[in-house]
């Protein structure tokens, strides 16, 4: 199979040198060689990060480095990187993960063989020291293994983290320029792909996804995120209601609103109204069937019970989760 050029987009900001070096080494050692690694440093305040990137970029002609003079923020930095990409196939890359050397090869072959617009894969979760915490990130988080064109599910919930994705230039052209509602470029990528040629999943960990103290909520399950919230805001009912509001609004509603802003479908209105009513629910929301209609999928397992309690039974949710 002929190797088409693939752009790998890396956003950095005050990155730890040892993490960054391991990640960049793993990119340059891919079995798929026709890659361009485009790095955008978002005005790091640590001079050692920028100096390391300058020196590292000299190692391989496949690296293109941009040093931002002002801080754009995480989402806008990836928008900048997408604008700089000219390849037909694109991948997002976190600055502190580690890719297995066949990741690009296997994902590209899957995308071509399935003729889809986006492929995503599983990952192992590691801590700051590189110790494996979870053998399967997808199983640990009870995330969908989506194959096909389920745009309702792709609008209603976040499915594939950016560093697990390979997608086509067509998706990039549809997402750029970012609309004001973009909160997660990887979420909107998946949604747009389900409206095109579809999505395919590789049920194999192809990289190690690092969880560390700098991750505010990403990579953790509901109980872990709630415990971090309680440490910061308290364990009373008021704090729990604020967490619940944040979880529904920022983790679900804003993502669905973003998708609808790009491509409006009538089902999206139903999803948004469902979330709006959940936010206003104080004691009980009896329309649990809507959860299964919009958010249910095969393999959700225990996450289903936790989300239903969180969404539909606020008082019960407080009683259930406050002791965790």
Secondary structure, DSSP 8 states (H G I E B T S, - for coil): -----EEEEEEESS--HHHHHHHHHHHHT-S---EEEEEEE---S-HHHHHHHHHHHTT-TTEEEEE-SS---HHHHHHHHHHH--SSEEEEE-TT-EE-TTHHHHHHHHHHHHT-SEEEEEEEEE-TT--EEES-HHHHHT-----B--HHHHHHS--S-GGGEEEEHHHHHHH-S--TT-S-HHHHHHHHHHTTT-EEEEEEEEEEEE--TT-SSTT--HHHHHHHHHHHH-SSHHHHHHHHHHHHIIIIIHHHHHHHHHS--HHHHHHHHHHHHHHH-SS----HHHHHHHT--TT-THHHHHHHHHHH-HHHHHHHHTT-
